[in-house]
Amino acid sequence: MQLPNPDGQFPKISSKAWIFDTALIIGNVTIEEGVFVGPNAVIRADEPGSSIVIQRECNVQDNVIIHSLSNSEVKIGNKTSLAHGCIVHGPCSIGENCFVGFGAVVFDCDLGENALVLHRATVRGVEIFPHKMVPDGAVITDQEAASLLEDITTDLAEFKKSVVRANLELVKGYKDLQLEGETLPLSILKESETEEFQSPENPE
């Protein structure tokens, strides 16, 4: 479902993204080409001056919550994965090729490119440098602790890439089903538009 915020701003979603019917997207949200948004995800930019940008080929998995405070931005770089049930709260900047694990929380922070936040970790008020790894369950709320994080391992770097590949395949698979007219909810079938970005306030 896609709704405007109180200022009348509608989501702008690429026709080449795949959004599940039970996801909720509200307000000043931009979703670019190749993005996968899973069931029951909530992406909400409804407070005054808030915005959310999800760049190309990201995946926002089941039950993820992305929200932005007033006069703040959430920006998620290309090919970043937000795994099941994590929370990303703005202000927040996540670089390209990052991974935020199951049930993790990131708030008021910057993640450099290729950073990895593992499952149930909390990151708040710090900068995570590129190619660094936050361990499972860690709580990183001061910059000294953030500066001591280890580099991402080769195995986890490959895992991160595999998650992106899998979700890009899902986008393609669901889009193919849509084009073939398979049995999908009517609200999903209606999402196929000719414009690269389409907004309910400007129907074509």
RAHU-V740101 format. One record per backbone hydrogen bond with DSSP energy under -0.5 kcal/mol. NH is the residue of the N-H (numbers start at 1). CO is the residue of the C=O. Records with the same first field share a line. If there is no record, write none. Layout:
# RAHU-V740101
NH: CO / CO
This chain:
# RAHU-V740101
3: 25
5: 9
8: 5
12: 29
13: 11 / 198
14: 31
15: 196
17: 14
18: 35
20: 37
23: 20
24: 41
25: 1
26: 43
27: 3
28: 45
29: 27
30: 52
31: 12
32: 54
34: 16
35: 32
36: 58
37: 18
38: 60
41: 38
42: 64
43: 24
44: 66
45: 26
47: 68
50: 47
51: 72
52: 28
53: 74
54: 30
55: 53 / 76
57: 33
58: 55
59: 80
60: 36
61: 59 / 82
63: 39
64: 61
65: 86
66: 42
67: 88
68: 44
69: 90
71: 48
72: 69
74: 51
75: 92
76: 53
77: 75 / 94
79: 56
80: 77
81: 98
82: 59
83: 81 / 100
85: 62
86: 83
87: 104
88: 65
89: 87 / 106
90: 67
92: 73
93: 109
94: 75
95: 111
97: 78
98: 95
99: 115
100: 81
101: 117
103: 84
104: 101
105: 121
106: 87
107: 123
108: 89 / 91
109: 91
110: 126
111: 93
112: 110 / 128
114: 96
115: 112
116: 132
117: 99
118: 116 / 134
120: 102
121: 118
122: 138
123: 105
124: 140
125: 107
128: 110
129: 127
131: 113
132: 129
133: 150
134: 116
135: 133
137: 119
138: 135
140: 122 / 138
141: 139
146: 142
147: 143
148: 144 / 145
149: 146
152: 131
157: 153
158: 154
159: 155
160: 156
161: 157
162: 158
163: 159
164: 160
165: 161
166: 162
167: 163
168: 164
169: 165
170: 166
171: 167
172: 168
173: 169
174: 170
175: 171
176: 172
177: 173
178: 174
179: 175
180: 176
181: 177 / 178
182: 177
184: 182
188: 185
189: 185
190: 186
191: 188
192: 189
193: 191
198: 13
202: 199
203: 200
